[in-house]
């Protein structure tokens, strides 16, 4: 591996996306290394494994099954210890990477060594089937908007991030040594509380140094039924009834607070106000909608049908408004999908 960047692809089942990601990586990659960290129940299929073995830039590692988030996070740390390059970037097999933006991120870090990371925004999209052999990417929307994380003062970075909380710091090109420290902590804390683990990792990254966010898409994420986000409600309830919740929250506050040199419970209060209240509100729903809610749903559907164009403009980003590199990537993805034989997308 001679590149300065290693893309780490974490796998857990969803085999129908594996071929798509690997084929597109081989077609569009700019000589960045790919390290596959597989926590699936079974190894990757033989056809793909043979393709991997033929590519000198790809390394495949099979780990024990990710039966819990605790196991998964320990796998992340073990995987990072295998990375030999200065920079690392986490990827998912249901995403398309805008490789020109990825290159810009790496180039930025080469010349701005005081920064620990560089990333871009994330767009969601729907995959529309035009016919048996042709797919179209449509209905683009912001999953993660641009956020400024390059303040010189680490408390300013923390304040700006916590008010605009998302997973963006996990989806940037980062210095490998920084992520090793981050995941050494999070892999040994909070047991199976994935929200604490995720949020801790993001906040720790933000507190470690300046991160440049480019105002252009780096990741295109497909909306689909087999996404982890669809199980969000089921994942949240055990978090709040866990007997270690308060103790974990105190540890969370202690480590991040010490890193930021803030007084006791400042981080906890900010985290509660801007993050935990949102999670609690997600749980605070009835199993059956009220008459008023049913009425509002009906009105929205009616307006969507009558004012289809206006509603679409309000909810989605016009393809024409995307920057040239992103539009070129979308065109190449559609061409690739048309020429491939991938099913079940």
N, C-alpha and C positions, 0 to 999 in steps of 0.2 A: 504494500500500500504506500504510494508515493504522494498522493494528494494531501492538501492541508485540511480537507473536510471528509468526515465519515457520516453518511446518512445511516441512522439506526432505524431499522424497520421492525417494530414489535408486532408479532403475529399471535393471534388467538382465534383459531378456526376461521370462519368466513373464507373458505378456500376459493370460492368463486371470484374473490377480489385479488387473490395472490398473483395469478397469471397476469391480470391486467396491470398491476403495479410493476411487476418485474419486466414485462414486455415493454412498457412505456419508459421505464428507467433505462433499459438497454438501448432504446431508440433515441431518447432525448438527452440522456445524461451527458454532463460536461466533464467526464473523467473524475467524478467524485466517487469515493469508495462507498460501498453498501455493505452493512453488517446486519444480517438477519438474525433476530433474537426470537426464537419460536417457543411459545409457551402453550401450544396447542396440545390436545390429547394425543394426536398422532403426528408423526413427522410429515413434512411437506411431500407432495406426490413425486414420484420418480422422474417424470418428464421435466418438471421444474428443477428438481435437484440436479439432474444432468446438465441442464442449461446453466445453473449456478456454478457448477464445477468447471465449466468451460470458460467462465469469465473471471479473469484475474483480479478484477476490482470487487468481486462479491465474496463474502465469507458467510457461511451458514452455521449457526449454533443451535442445537436442540436442547432446551432446558426442560425440567420437570413441568408438569401441567400447572397453569395458573389457576389453581382452585380457589384462590382468595386474592384480595388486593394486597394483603401482607406479603404473600408469595411473589406477586407480580412486582412489587416495589423492590424486593430483594433481588429479583432478576434484573431490574433496571440497573441497580448498582453493580452487579456482577458483569453485566454487559458493558457498562462504561469502563470497567477495568480492562476490557479487551480492546478498547479503542486506542489506536496508536497515533492518531492525528491531533493537531492543535485544536481543531474545531469539530463540533459534533452537532447534528441536527436530527431531531426525532421525527419519524414519519409513521403514517398509518396507511394500511393497504386500501382503504376506501377513499383516499385523497389523491389528487393530482398535484404535483409540485410544479410551480412556474419556475423552470430552471434558470431562466435569465435573471429573475429576481434573486434566486438563491446565489447565483454568481456575484451579483451586486453586493449581497450581504457579506460574502467571503472577502471580496475585494475591499470593501469598506474596513473590515476588521484588520486586514493586512497592513493598512496605512494608518489606522487609528487604534493603536495598541492599548490606549487607556480605557477603551470600551471593552466590556466583557461579552457583549452579544449584539446581534443585529438581526432584525426580522422585518416582516411586513404584515399586512392585514390578511384576513381569511374570508373568502367568499363561499357561501353555500350555493348549491344549484340542484335542479331536478334533472333527471335523465329521461328524456322523452323519446319513445321509440317511433320513428317515422315510418318504418316498414320492417320486414324481417331481418334486414341486414344493415340498417342505418339508424344511428342514434343522434340526437341533438341535445346539447346542453342548453338549458333554459331556466327562467325564473331565478336569476341571480339575486342574492341578498347578502348583507353583511352579517357574518357570524361574529367576527371581531373587528371593530373599527380601529382606526388609527388612534394611538394613545402615546403621549409624550413620556418617555422613560429615560431621558438623557440629562436630567437635572444633575448639576454638580453636587448638590446637597442630597444625601441619601434619605433624609427625612422628607424632603420635598418629593422625591421619587415615590416613597411609600405613600404619602398623602394623596398624590395624584392617582396612583394605581388603585388604592383601596376604594377611592370614590368612583373609579371606572373599572371595577373588578372584573377580570375574565382570565382565561387560560393562556393569554398571549405570550407571557414570558417562557412558557414551556414549548412554544412553537417557533422559537428563534434559533438562528445559528449561534451557538454559545461556545465559549472556551471550555474545553473538556475538563480542565482542572477545577473549574468553578462548579460544574455539574457533579463532579465526583464528590465534592464537599457537601453539596445540597442533598444528594441522594444517599450519602452515607448517613446523614441525619434522618431523613424521612423514611428510609427503609427500616429503621430501628425504632420508630416512634409511631404512636397512634394505632397500633395493631391493624385492624381491618377498616378503619375509618378513612375511606378514600377521599372525602372532602377535606379533612384536616391534612392528609398527606399531600393532596394536590395544591391546596391553598398555601400550605407551609412552603412547598417547593417554589411556587411562584414568588411569594413574599421574600424568601431567602435569596433567590436570584436577584430580585429588584434591590435588595439591601446590599448585595455584594459589589455592585458597580453599575456604571452607566450602560444602558441598552438603547441602541439606535433603532427606532421603528420607521421604516420607509413607508410613505403613504402610497403604497401600491400592493396588490395582492401577491402573496407568496404561496398560499395554499388554496386549492379549490376542493371543497369538501362536498361529496354527494349526499343528499338527503335520502335515506332509505329505511326500511322497517327493521333491519337487523343492526341498527345503531345502538350504542350504549345509552345514548340520550333518551331513548324510548323507555328505558327501565328506570329512569331517574326517580320517579315517585316511590318505587319499591325499594330503592337503595337508601333513601333519606331517613325513613322511619327508624331503623335500627341505630342510626347515628345518635339520635337524641335520647333514646331509652337505654343506651349503654351506660353501665355503672361507672365507667372511667371517663365519661364525657367531661365533667368539670375538671378533673385532674389533668386530662389531656389539654384542655383549654388553657390551664395555668402554665403547663410546660410550653405550649405554643407561644403564649405571651412572654414567658421568661427568655426563650431563645431569640425570638425575633426582636424583642425589646432590648436585649443586651447588644445584639448586632447593630441596632439603630441608636443605641445609647439613650433610650427613652425610659421614663419612670415606669414603675410597676403598674400594670393594668391599662396603660395607654393603648397598647396594641390590641388588647382584648376588647376594650370599649369601642375602638374604631372597627374592629372585625365584626363585632356584634351588630353595630349600627348599619354597616354597609354590606355585610355578607350574610350573617346568620339570620337576620330578620327576613331576608328574601327566601332562605331555605325553609324557615318556619311557615311563611305565608304559602309556600308551595304545598305544604302538608295540610294547611287549613282549608280543606275543601270538603264538600258533601258528596256522598256517593250518588245522589240524584240531583239534577239541576232544579232550581226553583222555576215557577211559572214566569217570573220576570226574566230569568236567564234564558229560558226557552224562547221567549218573545224576542229578546235581543239577538239570539242566534238566527232566528227566522228573518229578522229585519236585515241582518248582515248578509245572509244568503240572497235575499231579494235584491239588495243593493248591488251585490256582486254580479248578479245576472243582468240587471238593468244598466248598471254603470261599469261594465266590465273593464273598459279601457282605463277609466279614472282610478279604479281600485288597484289595478295592476301597476300603474305608475306610482301609486302611493306606497306599495309594498315591495316592489322589485326594482332592481337597477337595470336600466336599459343597457343592452349589450354595446350599443354605440358610444356610451359614456365611459366605458372601460378604457384603460390606457392601451397603447398599441401592442406592447409585449404580452399583455394578458389576452387580448383578442387573438393575437397570433398563436398563443398557447392553446386557446379554446379551439381554433380552427385545426390545429395539429392533432388535438385530442379527438375531435370528431372524425378526422381523416383516419386516425389510428383505429378507432372503434369500428369504422366502416370496413376496414381491411382485416380486422381480427375476427376470430370465431368465438368470442366470449359470450356466454349465455348467462341468464339469471341475474342481470344487473338491475 
